[in-house]
């Protein structure tokens, strides 16, 4: 029986895969993890948070973003899809059709679900803390 040596994906391979895949993946230092679908409750909560933040931020240089935008953590060599984020990156004031990635966040919100709560509370919390721009990380329970 032949075995093949394990080779982690480099970041450029991950980004190329993401660009052509209908499935979204999070990337952690060479490992990729398929994103699961969200429940209706999860989606409503994230949408309500996004809407409230978007309204609150109107007229400021900051923007609220939803789950389809990747967050890049250079120090961790990771890419995540937080449910809701606020960024004050000046380059995002001029929107273009190609921007899918930001690397500076002031606020990150994850809506907890039974399948991802442990990851949000451990791995993502640890990784997000490495962002120098992060002011707040909020975890919102769907059930409380």
C-alpha positions in Angstrom: 0.0 0.0 0.0 1.3 3.4 -1.0 1.0 6.4 1.3 1.4 9.9 0.3 3.3 12.4 2.6 1.1 15.1 4.1 1.8 18.5 2.6 0.0 21.5 4.1 -1.6 24.1 1.6 0.3 27.3 1.3 -1.7 30.6 1.4 -1.6 31.2 -2.4 -3.0 27.6 -3.0 -5.8 28.3 -0.5 -6.7 31.6 -2.1 -6.7 30.0 -5.6 -9.0 27.2 -4.3 -11.3 29.7 -2.6 -11.6 31.8 -5.8 -12.9 28.9 -7.8 -14.8 26.9 -5.2 -18.6 27.2 -4.4 -17.7 26.1 -0.9 -16.1 28.5 1.5 -13.2 27.3 3.6 -11.4 28.8 6.6 -7.6 28.4 6.5 -5.4 27.9 9.6 -1.7 27.6 9.0 -1.9 25.2 6.1 -5.1 23.4 7.0 -8.5 24.1 5.4 -11.9 23.6 7.0 -15.2 23.7 5.1 -17.7 26.1 6.4 -21.1 24.7 7.3 -24.4 26.3 6.5 -26.0 28.5 9.2 -29.4 28.1 10.7 -32.2 30.6 10.1 -31.9 31.8 13.7 -28.2 32.3 13.3 -28.7 34.2 10.1 -31.4 36.5 11.6 -29.2 37.3 14.6 -26.2 38.1 12.4 -28.3 40.2 10.1 -29.8 42.1 13.0 -26.4 42.8 14.4 -25.1 43.9 11.1 -28.0 46.2 10.5 -27.7 47.9 13.9 -24.0 48.4 13.4 -24.4 49.7 9.9 -26.9 52.3 11.1 -24.7 53.3 14.0 -21.6 53.7 11.9 -23.3 55.9 9.1 -21.2 59.0 8.6 -18.0 57.5 10.1 -15.0 56.1 8.3 -15.9 52.6 9.7 -17.9 49.9 7.9 -19.9 46.9 9.1 -19.3 43.7 7.1 -21.1 40.4 7.1 -20.0 36.7 7.0 -18.9 36.6 3.3 -15.8 38.7 3.8 -12.5 37.0 4.8 -10.5 38.2 7.8 -6.7 37.7 7.3 -4.6 37.2 10.4 -1.0 37.5 9.1 0.7 36.5 12.4 -1.5 33.3 12.6 -1.3 32.6 8.9 -5.1 32.2 9.0 -8.2 33.3 7.1 -11.6 33.3 8.9 -15.1 34.3 8.0 -16.5 36.0 11.1 -20.3 36.5 11.2 -20.1 40.3 11.6 -17.2 42.6 11.7 -16.5 46.4 11.9 -13.4 47.7 10.2 -12.1 51.3 9.9 -9.7 50.6 7.1 -9.5 53.8 5.0 -9.0 51.7 1.8 -12.5 50.4 2.2 -14.1 53.8 1.8 -13.7 53.3 -1.9 -15.4 50.1 -2.7 -14.5 47.9 -5.6 -16.0 44.6 -6.8 -12.9 42.6 -6.1 -12.3 43.3 -2.4 -13.0 40.2 -0.4 -10.3 40.4 2.3 -9.6 42.7 5.2 -6.9 42.5 7.8 -7.8 45.2 10.3 -10.8 44.9 12.6 -12.1 46.9 15.5 -15.0 44.5 16.3 -15.6 40.9 15.5 -18.8 39.1 16.3 -19.4 35.4 16.1 -22.9 34.0 16.5 -22.5 30.7 18.4 -23.9 27.5 17.1 -23.7 24.0 18.6 -21.2 22.8 16.0 -18.9 25.8 16.1 -19.1 27.2 19.7 -16.0 25.4 20.9 -13.9 26.7 18.0 -15.3 30.3 18.5 -14.5 30.2 22.2 -11.0 28.7 21.9 -9.2 28.8 18.6 -10.8 31.9 17.1 -10.6 33.8 20.4 -6.9 33.0 20.6 -6.3 33.9 17.0 -8.3 37.1 17.0 -6.4 38.4 20.1 -3.3 38.6 17.9 -4.9 41.4 15.8 -3.4 44.7 17.0 -6.5 46.6 15.7 -9.1 44.5 17.6 -11.0 46.4 20.2 -13.8 43.9 21.0 -14.6 40.3 20.3 -18.3 39.4 21.0 -19.8 35.9 21.1 -23.6 35.9 20.8 -25.6 32.8 21.8 -28.5 31.8 19.6 -30.2 30.1 22.5 -30.2 32.8 25.2 
